[in-house]
Amino acid sequence: MAGRRKSRAPAGGSVPDRPIGVFDSGVGGLTVLKALSARLPKEALLYLGDTARVPYGSKSPSTVIGYAVETGDFFADRGVKLMVVACNTTSAVALDLLRARYPVPVVGVIEPGARAAVRATRRGRIGVIGTEATIASGAYARALRDIEPDVEIFTRACPLFVPLAEEGWTDNEVARRTVALYLASLRRSGIDTLILGCTHYPLLRAVIEAYMGPDVEIVDSAQETAAEVRRLLRGKGALRARGRGSASFFVTDAAERFARLGERFYGASVGSAVRVVLRGEAAPASRRPRS
Ligand code: DGL
């Protein structure tokens, strides 16, 4: 796992024409891809969902770091000009290592989300919800305090929001009860801003907003991440100036399910996804094509 990896540019490909790699544990990162597609309409976007090993949010940091390196290497091998770690859990535990490993910029979702929250807060009381691993890592709290040391931070892991979003139960009695059970203590704490620190939570935004009430500003890091990617590429003269944008999808398992669920997260048809096997991923002998 150690050592710095090179990004391989496709023969003759200038930097602006190289793709952007976006990776996530599964389908949820499509909420970030949607924001990237809107903000960067000329870019070629490659999306990899590690659907064979999702969820990451209940796994240990060392396991998630191992997965992150394999997905990062997948994109380095394809000569991307920038990587976006759309998964909050991976951003929380593996971002520094990925930044040290690849020569291209690696953008996570936590710093952009924290920046947006500090801008939004009126009384400096910020709530963060995410997977168990994201909350346990303390990454949002560190990012928030780096920007504004005086903020008060209240956190809550909401693991059941992920299966609810995947099941499409985002506006029914089960969703409303689950939101109320998880968020009761945050509502009592008097936060004025709430960060949706997980790829899936934007799908539950309406129910979360209704429960928290009009005085709580909801922050979804996808928009801010897309803005950051654009700023970074523009600063390096690496924005793609011509052509139509595109999105290609890769998964490590269950391509059909990914395409079916994906539409809800992406807001448009995903079409089809190509199944790949990552280095190190244990695969049954029946699916051996290498990435
Ligand atoms: N993508 C993950 C995140 O944003 C949620 C799903 C998972 O647990 O893998 O943290």
Boltz pocket constraint, residues with backbone or C-beta under 6 A from the ligand:
constraints:
  - pocket:
      binder: B
      contacts: [[A, 24], [A, 25], [A, 26], [A, 28], [A, 29], [A, 54], [A, 55], [A, 56], [A, 57], [A, 58], [A, 86], [A, 87], [A, 88], [A, 89], [A, 90], [A, 131], [A, 134], [A, 162], [A, 197], [A, 198], [A, 199], [A, 200]]
      max_distance: 6.0
